[in-house]
Amino acid sequence: MGIKNSSEKTGFGVPKSEHVQCPGKAEGRSLFMAWISDDLLAKTQRVWSRAYGRPVSEEEAVEILINVKRTAEVLMRAKQGGDAK
C-alpha cells in the first residue's frame, strides 16, 4: 500500500487559502505558505535528504516545514498558559 498524497503521510493537509505573488519558485504560493522562502525550502531539502539518505521532494520539504511550525506554535501556546491564540 503506497502513500498517495502528503495528507496521508501525516494526517494534516495544507489548507487552501488566498494566493500571493512572490519572486522565484514561491510565486503563487498561498498566503499560508508565504513564509517559506525558496532558500528555506532548498536548505530543508538538503538537510533532510542527507538525514534520510535519499532525495526529499519539495512537497515533502514543505510538509516538514509546516509540521515544525505547528509544533513550535503548540509549544509556544503551552508555555503561555494554553489557549492563547
Helices and strands as residue ranges (DSSP letters): H 6-10, G 24-26, G 31-33, H 38-52, H 58-79
